[in-house]
C-alpha cells in the first residue's frame, strides 16, 4: 500500500520548500527525511518582548 507514497510525499515537500524558501520548518522536515533520520522538533517562535 505504501509503494511510492514516501517518494511522492518527498517530491511534494521539495516543491513546497523550493517555492517557500523562508519556511524553515518545512526545510528541516525535508532534510530530516532525506537522511532517513527523524527531523528535530521545531520550537515555535518566542513572543517578542516589549
Residue, then its C-alpha position, 0 to 999 in steps of 0.5 A: x500500500x505504501x509503494x511510492x507514497x514516501x517518494x511522492x510525499x518527498x517530491x511534494x515537500x521539495x516543491x513546497x520548500x523550493x517555492x517557500x524558501x523562508x519556511x524553515x520548518x518545512x526545510x528541516x522536515x525535508x532534510x530530516x527525511x532525506x537522511x532517513x533520520x527523524x527531523x528535530x522538533x521545531x520550537x515555535x517562535x518566542x513572543x517578542x518582548x516589549 
